Every structure is written in C-alpha cells, then in structure tokens.
Amino acid sequence: FLENLPSMLEKTTSQNACLGPALKAAFTVTKHIGGKMCVFQSVLPSIGDGALAPRENVSIMGTPDEIKLLRPSGTWYKDTAVEFSRAQISVDMFLFPRAYIDVASLSELPKITAGTLHTYPGFSHDVDGARFESELTRSLTQHTAFEAVMRIRCTRGMRINNFYGNFFVRGTDLLALPNCTSDSVFAFDLVHDEQS
C-alpha cells in the first residue's frame, strides 16, 4: 500500500483534507493496545469531524486581539486528544504547511497525548529533508516508556500551582503520559502557602 500510494493519488486535484475521520479510524484500530501515532498533514483539515476554517486575519496582527489566533478555535481536537490519552495513544504530528493550517488547534493532539509537534513551513527537500528524516527517525527509534503516569507530592506548606509540558492532568496531581521519552520535559510551579 505505501509503495503504491504516490502513484494512486498522483492525479488528484482536491485541496480538501479529512483529518478527523482518519484520526477516528486510526483510533478504532489502536484503542485496544495503545501506542504511538504519527500524523502527517500539509493542508488545513476542511471536511468531516475536526474541520477547521481559516482564521488568519491580517487586520488584527499586532493588536491585543491577535492572542485569539494563538488559541485553539474549538474543542474537537482537545476532546479527541483526551480520548486518545485515556486509551494510552500518543500523537506525534508532522506539519508541512504551504498556507495557513491552524497549528494552534492541531497542536492540542500532541500536547495532551504527550506527543511532539514538528513543523516545516514551505517544506523543501533540499532545505528541510535532512531535519525531517532525523526527527522522524528519532521519533520512531528512541527508547520509549508507554502508559506512564507521574505524580508530584509536596511536603506540608507547599503546593503545586501549575504544570507545564505535554500530558493530560487526570486529577489534581496525576499526569497521564501515553508515552515518555528522553526528550520529554515537565516543569511545575511550587507555591509556599503555609501560614507563618
């Protein structure tokens, strides 16, 4: 199938993509065993579940409203990522945009499932090929711990105020990590809250 795929679709002129249904199909196949999913996307998903509309707006660039473009446009990718995390499926996403692709919304998948996000805007094999090959090879071959959890406990008078990294917070202090590698980084804020 992979060898025939380029010739099967070489005459396709459609610019539409249905990432959502493809994710759901892959989830159905892997949900009983968990694991890692690599997603390759080059255009804005525009059909089916998870369809996104272009939000790029030059008129709000440099204004306080620009922050809206850095937030996800909806909850579909977050809800899907939570479902993946519960089934112990991690998503590594590789994006190759030539136009607007809404990375803010798509990034919810790797963020919540303890995956990674790699972007190659205007991909050129001569410029980006070696980096892509290196990052994909590392993603597929590095030592990986699957179905991990992490809990941080504090002594009396200290508490965790915030967590940072790619994971899903299952409780107040339990982080779900469908996979964990030597590249995984986690940080947290400690707050001293004991009355003196």
Backbone as a printed PyTorch tensor [residue, N CA C, xyz], in Angstrom:
tensor([[[  0.8250,  -1.1920,   0.0000],
         [  0.0000,   0.0000,   0.0000],
         [  0.8720,   1.2600,   0.0000]],

        [[  1.8850,   1.3140,   0.8990],
         [  2.7270,   2.5010,   0.9800],
         [  3.5200,   2.7310,  -0.3050]],

        [[  3.9460,   1.6550,  -0.9660],
         [  4.6820,   1.8040,  -2.2220],
         [  3.7760,   2.3060,  -3.3420]],

        [[  2.5090,   1.8970,  -3.3420],
         [  1.5660,   2.2920,  -4.3880],
         [  0.8890,   3.6380,  -4.1260]],

        [[  0.9360,   4.1190,  -2.9020],
         [  0.2210,   5.3390,  -2.5240],
         [  0.5780,   6.5480,  -3.3990]],

        [[  1.8530,   6.8360,  -3.6710],
         [  2.1430,   8.0150,  -4.5190],
         [  1.5370,   7.9300,  -5.9130]],

        [[  1.5650,   6.7610,  -6.5260],
         [  1.0050,   6.6420,  -7.8730],
         [ -0.5250,   6.6040,  -7.8510]],

        [[ -1.1230,   6.1160,  -6.7700],
         [ -2.5810,   6.0610,  -6.6580],
         [ -3.1870,   7.4610,  -6.6450]],

        [[ -2.4830,   8.4140,  -6.0620],
         [ -3.0510,   9.7490,  -5.8660],
         [ -2.3600,  10.8360,  -6.6820]],

        [[ -1.5310,  10.4520,  -7.6550],
         [ -0.7600,  11.4600,  -8.3880],
         [ -1.6200,  12.3850,  -9.2510]],

        [[ -2.8200,  11.9710,  -9.6410],
         [ -3.6690,  12.8140, -10.4800],
         [ -4.7580,  13.5310,  -9.6740]],

        [[ -4.6980,  13.4200,  -8.3630],
         [ -5.6880,  14.0670,  -7.5190],
         [ -5.4990,  15.5770,  -7.5320]],

        [[ -6.5920,  16.3010,  -7.6640],
         [ -6.5290,  17.7650,  -7.6670],
         [ -7.2550,  18.3600,  -6.4660]],

        [[ -7.8360,  17.5310,  -5.6300],
         [ -8.5790,  18.0170,  -4.4710],
         [ -7.6390,  18.6730,  -3.4620]],

        [[ -8.0660,  19.8090,  -2.9240],
         [ -7.2990,  20.5100,  -1.9010],
         [ -7.9120,  20.2980,  -0.5160]],

        [[ -8.9230,  19.4310,  -0.4110],
         [ -9.5980,  19.1820,   0.8590],
         [ -8.9180,  18.0530,   1.6140]],

        [[ -9.0540,  18.0850,   2.9400],
         [ -8.4810,  17.0340,   3.7840],
         [ -9.4610,  16.6960,   4.8940]],

        [[ -9.5520,  15.4280,   5.2250],
         [-10.4560,  14.9860,   6.2910],
         [ -9.6440,  14.3040,   7.3910]],

        [[ -8.8850,  15.1070,   8.1280],
         [ -8.0320,  14.5880,   9.1960],
         [ -8.8440,  13.9280,  10.3000]],

        [[ -9.9560,  14.5270,  10.6900],
         [-10.7660,  13.9930,  11.7880],
         [-11.1930,  12.5500,  11.5830]],

        [[-11.8450,  12.2090,  10.4680],
         [-12.2330,  10.8210,  10.2380],
         [-11.0290,   9.8730,  10.1670]],

        [[ -9.9040,  10.3390,   9.6290],
         [ -8.7010,   9.4960,   9.5870],
         [ -8.1980,   9.2150,  11.0030]],

        [[ -8.2280,  10.2240,  11.8770],
         [ -7.8210,  10.0290,  13.2710],
         [ -8.7450,   9.0440,  13.9790]],

        [[-10.0450,   9.1860,  13.7490],
         [-11.0120,   8.2800,  14.3880],
         [-10.8270,   6.8420,  13.9090]],

        [[-10.5340,   6.6580,  12.6060],
         [-10.2930,   5.3110,  12.0830],
         [ -9.0360,   4.7080,  12.7100]],

        [[ -7.9720,   5.4940,  12.8000],
         [ -6.7350,   5.0080,  13.4150],
         [ -6.9570,   4.7070,  14.8980]],

        [[ -7.7500,   5.5420,  15.5610],
         [ -8.0660,   5.3130,  16.9750],
         [ -8.8120,   3.9960,  17.1550]],

        [[ -9.7680,   3.7280,  16.2920],
         [-10.5490,   2.4870,  16.3790],
         [ -9.6470,   1.2630,  16.2570]],

        [[ -8.6460,   1.3440,  15.3990],
         [ -7.7350,   0.2160,  15.1770],
         [ -6.7830,   0.0210,  16.3510]],

        [[ -6.3670,   1.1170,  17.0100],
         [ -5.3270,   1.0040,  18.0380],
         [ -5.8020,   1.1540,  19.4780]],

        [[ -7.0590,   1.4890,  19.7140],
         [ -7.5020,   1.8090,  21.0700],
         [ -7.3760,   0.6340,  22.0460]],

        [[ -7.3970,  -0.5860,  21.5770],
         [ -7.3020,  -1.7270,  22.4890],
         [ -5.8580,  -2.0490,  22.8930]],

        [[ -4.8650,  -1.4550,  22.2130],
         [ -3.4680,  -1.7220,  22.5670],
         [ -2.6720,  -0.4720,  22.9090]],

        [[ -3.1640,   0.7110,  22.5340],
         [ -2.4150,   1.9460,  22.7780],
         [ -1.2260,   2.0450,  21.8410]],

        [[ -0.3200,   2.9780,  22.1160],
         [  0.8830,   3.1190,  21.3080],
         [  1.1120,   4.5340,  20.8400]],

        [[  1.8110,   4.6640,  19.7310],
         [  2.1550,   5.9750,  19.1760],
         [  1.6190,   6.0880,  17.7570]],

        [[  1.0600,   7.2510,  17.4560],
         [  0.5250,   7.5200,  16.1320],
         [  1.3070,   8.6880,  15.5380]],

        [[  1.7820,   8.5420,  14.3210],
         [  2.4480,   9.6360,  13.6180],
         [  1.4700,  10.1990,  12.5900]],

        [[  1.2130,  11.5030,  12.6760],
         [  0.2640,  12.1720,  11.7930],
         [  1.0390,  13.1480,  10.9090]],

        [[  0.8220,  13.0530,   9.5970],
         [  1.4640,  13.9330,   8.6300],
         [  0.3690,  14.7420,   7.9400]],

        [[  0.4690,  16.0720,   7.9970],
         [ -0.5850,  16.9220,   7.4650],
         [  0.0390,  18.1120,   6.7470]],

        [[ -0.5070,  18.4440,   5.5690],
         [  0.0580,  19.5750,   4.8260],
         [ -0.9560,  20.6690,   4.5170]],

        [[ -2.2480,  20.4030,   4.7370],
         [ -3.2740,  21.4160,   4.4870],
         [ -4.2330,  21.4930,   5.6670]],

        [[ -4.9910,  22.5500,   5.7220],
         [ -5.9830,  22.7400,   6.7690],
         [ -7.0770,  21.6790,   6.6430]],

        [[ -7.3680,  20.9130,   7.7160],
         [ -8.4640,  19.9410,   7.6410],
         [ -9.7750,  20.6700,   7.3510]],

        [[-10.4710,  20.2810,   6.2820],
         [-11.6310,  21.0560,   5.8480],
         [-12.9060,  20.2480,   5.6550]],

        [[-12.8560,  18.9280,   5.8830],
         [-14.0260,  18.0760,   5.6700],
         [-14.2120,  17.1670,   6.8830]],

        [[-15.4500,  16.9130,   7.2450],
         [-15.7690,  15.9500,   8.2970],
         [-15.4850,  16.4760,   9.6940]],

        [[-15.4790,  15.5440,  10.6580],
         [-15.1750,  15.9000,  12.0460],
         [-13.8240,  16.5940,  12.1000]],

        [[-13.7120,  17.5950,  12.9360],
         [-12.4460,  18.2980,  13.0940],
         [-12.1390,  19.2840,  11.9850]],

        [[-13.1130,  19.5450,  11.1020],
         [-12.8790,  20.5240,  10.0250],
         [-12.6250,  21.8950,  10.6400]],

        [[-11.6590,  22.5970,  10.0850],
         [-11.2980,  23.9270,  10.5680],
         [-11.4850,  24.9500,   9.4570]],

        [[-11.8280,  26.1530,   9.8410],
         [-11.9680,  27.2500,   8.8690],
         [-10.7530,  28.1660,   9.0050]],

        [[-10.3220,  28.7650,   7.9150],
         [ -9.2010,  29.7060,   8.0060],
         [ -9.5400,  30.8480,   8.9640]],

        [[ -8.6070,  31.1510,   9.8770],
         [ -8.8370,  32.2290,  10.8450],
         [ -7.8160,  33.3440,  10.7140]],

        [[ -6.8670,  33.1770,   9.8350],
         [ -5.8190,  34.1800,   9.7050],
         [ -6.4380,  35.5250,   9.3390]],

        [[ -6.1060,  36.5320,  10.1120],
         [ -6.7010,  37.8620,   9.9100],
         [ -5.6060,  38.9020,  10.0720]],

        [[ -5.1220,  39.4220,   8.9710],
         [ -4.0150,  40.3780,   8.9780],
         [ -4.3780,  41.6590,   9.7240]],

        [[ -5.6520,  42.0170,   9.7370],
         [ -6.0530,  43.2830,  10.3620],
         [ -5.8930,  43.2850,  11.8780]],

        [[ -5.8420,  42.1020,  12.5200],
         [ -5.6730,  42.0880,  13.9790],
         [ -4.2360,  41.7950,  14.4080]],

        [[ -3.3430,  41.5860,  13.4430],
         [ -1.9380,  41.3520,  13.7720],
         [ -1.3790,  42.5970,  14.4590]],

        [[ -0.6710,  42.3830,  15.5630],
         [ -0.0690,  43.4950,  16.2970],
         [ -1.0230,  44.2010,  17.2320]],

        [[ -2.2520,  43.7000,  17.3540],
         [ -3.2240,  44.2860,  18.2790],
         [ -3.4600,  43.3040,  19.4240]],

        [[ -4.1050,  43.7260,  20.4950],
         [ -4.3940,  42.8020,  21.5990],
         [ -5.2550,  41.5960,  21.1740]],

        [[ -6.0410,  41.7540,  20.1030],
         [ -6.8950,  40.6530,  19.6340],
         [ -6.1030,  39.5370,  18.9510]],

        [[ -4.8350,  39.7800,  18.6660],
         [ -4.0140,  38.7640,  17.9990],
         [ -3.9070,  37.4910,  18.8300]],

        [[ -4.0430,  37.6000,  20.1400],
         [ -3.9340,  36.4290,  21.0280],
         [ -4.9770,  35.3690,  20.6830]],

        [[ -6.1120,  35.7850,  20.1050],
         [ -7.1640,  34.8340,  19.7300],
         [ -6.6660,  33.8220,  18.7000]],

        [[ -5.7390,  34.2360,  17.8470],
         [ -5.2020,  33.3410,  16.8100],
         [ -4.2550,  32.2980,  17.3940]],

        [[ -3.7650,  32.5340,  18.6120],
         [ -2.8370,  31.6060,  19.2490],
         [ -3.5510,  30.5830,  20.1160]],

        [[ -4.8600,  30.6980,  20.1960],
         [ -5.6740,  29.7430,  20.9640],
         [ -6.4160,  28.8300,  20.0010]],

        [[ -6.7260,  27.6020,  20.4140],
         [ -7.4930,  26.7000,  19.5420],
         [ -8.8440,  27.3010,  19.1870]],

        [[ -9.3130,  27.0040,  17.9790],
         [-10.5790,  27.5770,  17.5170],
         [-11.7980,  26.8300,  18.0380]],

        [[-11.6150,  25.6490,  18.5500],
         [-12.7350,  24.8570,  19.0720],
         [-12.1990,  23.7850,  20.0070]],

        [[-13.0920,  22.8880,  20.4180],
         [-12.6860,  21.8560,  21.3840],
         [-12.5410,  20.4690,  20.7620]],

        [[-12.8070,  20.3050,  19.4620],
         [-12.8000,  18.9680,  18.8710],
         [-11.4440,  18.2790,  19.0380]],

        [[-10.3580,  18.9660,  18.7570],
         [ -9.0400,  18.3400,  18.8540],
         [ -8.6500,  18.0690,  20.3080]],

        [[ -9.0570,  18.9380,  21.2200],
         [ -8.7880,  18.7020,  22.6390],
         [ -9.5770,  17.4900,  23.1280]],

        [[-10.8620,  17.4220,  22.8040],
         [-11.6940,  16.2930,  23.2190],
         [-11.1670,  14.9810,  22.6430]],

        [[-10.7410,  15.0100,  21.3860],
         [-10.1810,  13.8210,  20.7470],
         [ -8.8810,  13.4160,  21.4230]],

        [[ -8.0590,  14.3980,  21.7690],
         [ -6.7850,  14.1150,  22.4360],
         [ -7.0020,  13.4810,  23.8080]],

        [[ -7.9910,  13.9500,  24.5430],
         [ -8.3050,  13.3590,  25.8510],
         [ -8.7220,  11.8950,  25.6680]],

        [[ -9.5280,  11.6230,  24.6500],
         [ -9.9550,  10.2570,  24.3450],
         [ -8.7380,   9.3880,  23.9950]],

        [[ -7.8200,   9.9140,  23.2080],
         [ -6.5910,   9.1970,  22.8570],
         [ -5.7660,   8.9230,  24.1080]],

        [[ -5.6220,   9.9280,  24.9740],
         [ -4.8190,   9.7680,  26.1880],
         [ -5.3870,   8.6760,  27.0880]],

        [[ -6.6930,   8.6330,  27.2180],
         [ -7.3260,   7.5980,  28.0460],
         [ -7.0870,   6.1960,  27.4890]],

        [[ -6.9160,   6.0930,  26.1640],
         [ -6.6220,   4.8090,  25.5250],
         [ -5.1090,   4.5750,  25.4050]],

        [[ -4.2980,   5.4460,  26.0370],
         [ -2.8350,   5.3470,  26.0270],
         [ -2.2510,   5.4560,  24.6110]],

        [[ -2.8090,   6.3490,  23.8040],
         [ -2.2950,   6.5920,  22.4510],
         [ -1.6810,   7.9830,  22.4200]],

        [[ -0.4370,   8.0530,  22.0090],
         [  0.2730,   9.3160,  21.8740],
         [  0.3060,   9.7190,  20.4000]],

        [[  0.3180,  11.0230,  20.1330],
         [  0.3460,  11.5120,  18.7590],
         [  1.5830,  12.3730,  18.5330]],

        [[  2.4050,  11.9760,  17.5720],
         [  3.4920,  12.8230,  17.0810],
         [  3.0030,  13.4100,  15.7710]],

        [[  3.0030,  14.7390,  15.6660],
         [  2.4390,  15.4060,  14.5000],
         [  3.5370,  16.1000,  13.7020]],

        [[  3.5180,  15.8770,  12.3880],
         [  4.4610,  16.4880,  11.4600],
         [  3.6510,  17.3210,  10.4780]],

        [[  3.8430,  18.6410,  10.5040],
         [  3.0700,  19.5530,   9.6610],
         [  3.9590,  20.1570,   8.5780]],

        [[  3.4360,  20.1860,   7.3460],
         [  4.1570,  20.7000,   6.1740],
         [  3.3200,  21.7680,   5.4660]],

        [[  3.0040,  22.8720,   6.1370],
         [  2.0840,  23.8520,   5.5350],
         [  2.7170,  24.7160,   4.4490]],

        [[  1.9490,  24.9630,   3.4050],
         [  2.3180,  25.9540,   2.3900],
         [  1.4070,  27.1710,   2.5360]],

        [[  0.3330,  27.0060,   3.3090],
         [ -0.6070,  28.0880,   3.6050],
         [ -1.0650,  27.9030,   5.0530]],

        [[ -1.9810,  28.7290,   5.4980],
         [ -2.4890,  28.6800,   6.8680],
         [ -3.0190,  27.2870,   7.2040]],

        [[ -2.6160,  26.7550,   8.3730],
         [ -3.0140,  25.3940,   8.7440],
         [ -3.5820,  25.3100,  10.1610]],

        [[ -3.6410,  26.3960,  10.9210],
         [ -4.1810,  26.4590,  12.2830],
         [ -3.4460,  25.5140,  13.2380]],

        [[ -2.1790,  25.7800,  13.4010],
         [ -1.3400,  24.9830,  14.3020],
         [ -1.8660,  25.0540,  15.7320]],

        [[ -2.4350,  26.1820,  16.1260],
         [ -2.9600,  26.3300,  17.4870],
         [ -4.0060,  25.2580,  17.8010]],

        [[ -4.8790,  24.9570,  16.8560],
         [ -5.9090,  23.9300,  17.0740],
         [ -5.3270,  22.5300,  16.9580]],

        [[ -4.5280,  22.2800,  15.9300],
         [ -3.9600,  20.9460,  15.7140],
         [ -2.9930,  20.5330,  16.8200]],

        [[ -2.3230,  21.5010,  17.4300],
         [ -1.3230,  21.1790,  18.4500],
         [ -1.9180,  20.5840,  19.7140]],

        [[ -3.2270,  20.6420,  19.8760],
         [ -3.8580,  20.0280,  21.0440],
         [ -3.6130,  18.5170,  21.0760]],

        [[ -3.5390,  17.8770,  19.9060],
         [ -3.3190,  16.4210,  19.8720],
         [ -1.9920,  16.0210,  20.5120]],

        [[ -0.8540,  16.5340,  20.0420],
         [  0.3940,  16.1330,  20.6930],
         [  0.5300,  16.6860,  22.1030]],

        [[ -0.0220,  17.8500,  22.3570],
         [  0.1130,  18.4560,  23.6840],
         [ -0.5170,  17.5930,  24.7740]],

        [[ -1.7170,  17.1430,  24.5580],
         [ -2.4490,  16.3960,  25.5880],
         [ -2.0700,  14.9210,  25.6150]],

        [[ -1.5520,  14.3860,  24.5190],
         [ -1.2200,  12.9580,  24.4700],
         [  0.2600,  12.6800,  24.7140]],

        [[  0.9990,  13.6680,  25.1990],
         [  2.4390,  13.5200,  25.4940],
         [  3.2510,  13.2620,  24.2360]],

        [[  2.7850,  13.8190,  23.1250],
         [  3.4940,  13.6490,  21.8590],
         [  4.3720,  14.8410,  21.5340]],

        [[  4.7760,  14.9250,  20.2740],
         [  5.6170,  16.0280,  19.8150],
         [  4.9900,  16.6700,  18.5730]],

        [[  5.3530,  17.9200,  18.3350],
         [  4.8680,  18.6500,  17.1700],
         [  6.0740,  19.1610,  16.4000]],

        [[  6.1170,  18.8510,  15.1160],
         [  7.2040,  19.3070,  14.2440],
         [  6.5710,  20.0420,  13.0660]],

        [[  7.0560,  21.2390,  12.7640],
         [  6.5260,  21.9840,  11.6240],
         [  7.6420,  22.3010,  10.6350]],

        [[  7.2930,  22.2290,   9.3620],
         [  8.2170,  22.5110,   8.2620],
         [  7.5010,  23.4180,   7.2660]],

        [[  7.3600,  24.7220,   7.5840],
         [  6.6390,  25.6270,   6.6750],
         [  7.3190,  25.6990,   5.3100]],

        [[  6.5230,  25.6070,   4.2520],
         [  7.0600,  25.6700,   2.8940],
         [  8.1080,  24.5970,   2.6550]],

        [[  7.8200,  23.3770,   3.0680],
         [  8.8000,  22.2830,   3.0370],
         [  9.5350,  22.1960,   1.7000]],

        [[ 10.8460,  22.1260,   1.7950],
         [ 11.7100,  21.8980,   0.6420],
         [ 12.6390,  20.7570,   1.0050]],

        [[ 12.6940,  19.7350,   0.1610],
         [ 13.5230,  18.5820,   0.4770],
         [ 14.9870,  18.9780,   0.6550]],

        [[ 15.4690,  19.8920,  -0.1740],
         [ 16.8670,  20.3130,  -0.0790],
         [ 17.1680,  21.0170,   1.2420]],

        [[ 16.2390,  21.8250,   1.7090],
         [ 16.4530,  22.5990,   2.9300],
         [ 16.0340,  21.8270,   4.1800]],

        [[ 14.8610,  21.1830,   4.1400],
         [ 14.2750,  20.5640,   5.3290],
         [ 14.3700,  19.0420,   5.3630]],

        [[ 14.7650,  18.4250,   4.2670],
         [ 14.7470,  16.9650,   4.1760],
         [ 15.5500,  16.2690,   5.2510]],

        [[ 16.7700,  16.7060,   5.4850],
         [ 17.6270,  16.0470,   6.4770],
         [ 17.0500,  16.1970,   7.8860]],

        [[ 16.5310,  17.3890,   8.2030],
         [ 15.9370,  17.6050,   9.5210],
         [ 14.7020,  16.7370,   9.7140]],

        [[ 13.8380,  16.6880,   8.6960],
         [ 12.6420,  15.8440,   8.7900],
         [ 13.0180,  14.3820,   8.9760]],

        [[ 13.9540,  13.8980,   8.1750],
         [ 14.3800,  12.4990,   8.2830],
         [ 14.9460,  12.2070,   9.6710]],

        [[ 15.7390,  13.1200,  10.1950],
         [ 16.3260,  12.9350,  11.5190],
         [ 15.2520,  12.9140,  12.6090]],

        [[ 14.2900,  13.8650,  12.5460],
         [ 13.2560,  13.9340,  13.5730],
         [ 12.2830,  12.7560,  13.4960]],

        [[ 11.9660,  12.3090,  12.2860],
         [ 11.0920,  11.1430,  12.1490],
         [ 11.8030,   9.8790,  12.6350]],

        [[ 13.0580,   9.7210,  12.2580],
         [ 13.8310,   8.5550,  12.7030],
         [ 13.9110,   8.5270,  14.2220]],

        [[ 14.1990,   9.6720,  14.8290],
         [ 14.2780,   9.7250,  16.2950],
         [ 12.9360,   9.3730,  16.9160]],

        [[ 11.8600,   9.9070,  16.3650],
         [ 10.5310,   9.6230,  16.8920],
         [ 10.2030,   8.1290,  16.8700]],

        [[ 10.6520,   7.4530,  15.8190],
         [ 10.3200,   6.0290,  15.6600],
         [ 11.2870,   5.0770,  16.3530]],

        [[ 12.5010,   5.5210,  16.6450],
         [ 13.5050,   4.5790,  17.1540],
         [ 13.9800,   4.8480,  18.5760]],

        [[ 13.6490,   5.9810,  19.1660],
         [ 14.1620,   6.2450,  20.5110],
         [ 13.4770,   5.3520,  21.5410]],

        [[ 14.1770,   5.1040,  22.6310],
         [ 13.6100,   4.3040,  23.7190],
         [ 12.4030,   5.0350,  24.2780]],

        [[ 11.3060,   4.3070,  24.4370],
         [ 10.0450,   4.9140,  24.8500],
         [  9.3960,   4.0890,  25.9440]],

        [[  8.9250,   4.7680,  26.9750],
         [  8.1290,   4.1230,  28.0200],
         [  6.6680,   4.3970,  27.6950]],

        [[  5.8740,   3.3630,  27.5940],
         [  4.4590,   3.5300,  27.2720],
         [  3.6110,   3.4150,  28.5350]],

        [[  2.4490,   4.0460,  28.5030],
         [  1.4600,   4.0100,  29.5790],
         [  2.0430,   4.4270,  30.9220]],

        [[  2.6750,   5.5860,  30.9490],
         [  3.2790,   6.0970,  32.1780],
         [  2.3480,   7.0850,  32.8700]],

        [[  2.5530,   7.2210,  34.1600],
         [  1.8840,   8.2650,  34.9350],
         [  2.9410,   8.9340,  35.8100]],

        [[  2.6880,  10.1710,  36.1710],
         [  3.6160,  10.8810,  37.0460],
         [  2.7990,  11.6390,  38.0780]],

        [[  3.2300,  11.5120,  39.3190],
         [  2.5690,  12.2320,  40.4100],
         [  3.6530,  12.9630,  41.1900]],

        [[  3.3950,  14.2110,  41.4920],
         [  4.3380,  15.0040,  42.2710],
         [  3.6980,  15.2770,  43.6180]],

        [[  4.4050,  14.8720,  44.6640],
         [  3.8970,  15.0800,  46.0200],
         [  4.7260,  16.1670,  46.6940]],

        [[  4.0690,  16.9640,  47.5070],
         [  4.7420,  18.0710,  48.1880],
         [  4.6060,  17.9280,  49.6960]],

        [[  5.5750,  18.4530,  50.3760],
         [  5.5240,  18.4870,  51.8300],
         [  4.4840,  19.5160,  52.2840]],

        [[  4.0730,  19.4310,  53.5310],
         [  3.0880,  20.3610,  54.0530],
         [  3.6220,  21.7840,  53.9360]],

        [[  2.7660,  22.7030,  53.5450],
         [  3.1550,  24.0970,  53.3740],
         [  3.5470,  24.4450,  51.9490]],

        [[  3.6510,  23.4240,  51.0850],
         [  3.9790,  23.6580,  49.6730],
         [  2.8540,  23.0420,  48.8370]],

        [[  2.6130,  23.6220,  47.6960],
         [  1.6620,  23.0280,  46.7660],
         [  2.0820,  23.3580,  45.3430]],

        [[  1.6030,  22.5550,  44.4180],
         [  1.9030,  22.7960,  43.0090],
         [  0.8460,  23.7330,  42.4660]],

        [[  1.2950,  24.8270,  41.8900],
         [  0.3840,  25.8330,  41.3660],
         [  0.0480,  25.5880,  39.8950]],

        [[  1.0260,  25.0770,  39.1210],
         [  0.7960,  24.8730,  37.7000],
         [  1.7670,  23.8340,  37.1570]],

        [[  1.3280,  23.1010,  36.1210],
         [  2.1560,  22.1130,  35.4360],
         [  2.4270,  22.6050,  34.0200]],

        [[  3.5930,  22.2540,  33.4670],
         [  3.9470,  22.6220,  32.1010],
         [  4.5080,  21.3990,  31.3820]],

        [[  4.1350,  21.2200,  30.1330],
         [  4.6320,  20.1040,  29.3340],
         [  3.4960,  19.4980,  28.5270]],

        [[  3.7790,  18.3840,  27.8890],
         [  2.7830,  17.6790,  27.0840],
         [  2.2800,  16.4760,  27.8670]],

        [[  1.0320,  16.5440,  28.3370],
         [  0.4320,  15.4970,  29.1520],
         [ -1.0370,  15.8290,  29.3630]],

        [[ -1.7620,  14.9180,  30.0020],
         [ -3.1490,  15.1570,  30.3960],
         [ -3.2100,  15.0520,  31.9140]],

        [[ -3.7560,  16.0560,  32.5810],
         [ -3.8700,  16.0410,  34.0370],
         [ -5.1510,  15.2950,  34.4000]],

        [[ -4.9920,  14.1000,  34.9960],
         [ -6.1630,  13.2840,  35.3500],
         [ -6.7950,  13.7010,  36.6670]],

        [[ -6.0190,  14.2100,  37.5680],
         [ -6.5270,  14.6620,  38.8630],
         [ -5.7930,  15.9260,  39.2290]],

        [[ -5.7670,  16.2540,  40.5040],
         [ -5.0660,  17.4710,  40.8910],
         [ -3.5610,  17.3410,  40.7490]],

        [[ -3.0410,  16.1130,  40.8340],
         [ -1.5840,  15.9510,  40.7790],
         [ -1.1300,  14.7300,  39.9710]],

        [[ -2.0170,  14.1210,  39.1900],
         [ -1.6660,  12.9190,  38.4230],
         [ -1.6030,  13.2600,  36.9350]],

        [[ -0.4230,  13.0960,  36.3480],
         [ -0.2280,  13.3850,  34.9350],
         [ -0.2290,  12.0770,  34.1540]],

        [[ -1.0410,  11.9910,  33.1130],
         [ -1.1040,  10.8040,  32.2540],
         [ -0.1820,  11.0200,  31.0690]],

        [[  0.7100,  10.0600,  30.8440],
         [  1.6890,  10.1360,  29.7630],
         [  1.5860,   8.8720,  28.9160]],

        [[  0.8290,   8.9010,  27.8100],
         [  0.7560,   7.7120,  26.9650],
         [  2.1230,   7.2190,  26.5120]],

        [[  3.0850,   8.1350,  26.3680],
         [  4.4690,   7.6990,  26.1910],
         [  5.3970,   8.7340,  26.7870]],

        [[  6.5740,   8.2820,  27.1660],
         [  7.5580,   9.1450,  27.7930],
         [  8.9310,   8.7630,  27.2260]],

        [[  9.6790,   9.7520,  26.7670],
         [ 10.9910,   9.5070,  26.1800],
         [ 12.0270,  10.3970,  26.8570]],

        [[ 13.2750,  10.2410,  26.4380],
         [ 14.3330,  11.0930,  26.9810],
         [ 14.1640,  12.5440,  26.5380]],

        [[ 13.3390,  12.8040,  25.5440],
         [ 13.0700,  14.1720,  25.0980],
         [ 11.9100,  14.8240,  25.8570]],

        [[ 11.1790,  14.0520,  26.6380],
         [ 10.0350,  14.5820,  27.3810],
         [ 10.5180,  15.5250,  28.4840]],

        [[  9.8660,  16.6820,  28.5890],
         [ 10.2430,  17.6830,  29.5830],
         [  8.9930,  18.1020,  30.3480]],

        [[  9.1090,  18.1580,  31.6610],
         [  7.9870,  18.5510,  32.5070],
         [  8.4800,  19.5630,  33.5270]],

        [[  7.6680,  20.5610,  33.8080],
         [  8.0180,  21.5850,  34.7930],
         [  6.7780,  21.9070,  35.6180]],

        [[  6.9790,  22.5010,  36.7470],
         [  5.8560,  22.8670,  37.5960],
         [  6.2530,  24.0510,  38.4690]],

        [[  5.2410,  24.7880,  38.9160],
         [  5.4430,  25.9060,  39.8350],
         [  5.1030,  25.4230,  41.2360]],

        [[  6.0020,  25.6540,  42.1780],
         [  5.7390,  25.3650,  43.5850],
         [  5.3860,  26.6660,  44.2920]],

        [[  4.3920,  26.6020,  45.1470],
         [  3.9670,  27.7780,  45.9090],
         [  4.0380,  27.4510,  47.3780]],

        [[  4.6300,  28.3520,  48.1260],
         [  4.6670,  28.2110,  49.5890],
         [  3.3970,  28.8470,  50.1420]],

        [[  2.5290,  28.0390,  50.7450],
         [  1.2540,  28.6040,  51.1880],
         [  0.9490,  28.3510,  52.6560]],

        [[  1.9750,  27.9920,  53.4400],
         [  1.7400,  27.7680,  54.8650],
         [  1.7020,  29.1020,  55.5960]],

        [[  0.7420,  29.2500,  56.4870],
         [  0.6430,  30.4690,  57.2850],
         [  1.7540,  30.4740,  58.3280]],

        [[  2.4520,  31.6340,  58.4800],
         [  3.5160,  31.6850,  59.4860],
         [  3.0250,  32.2710,  60.7780]]])
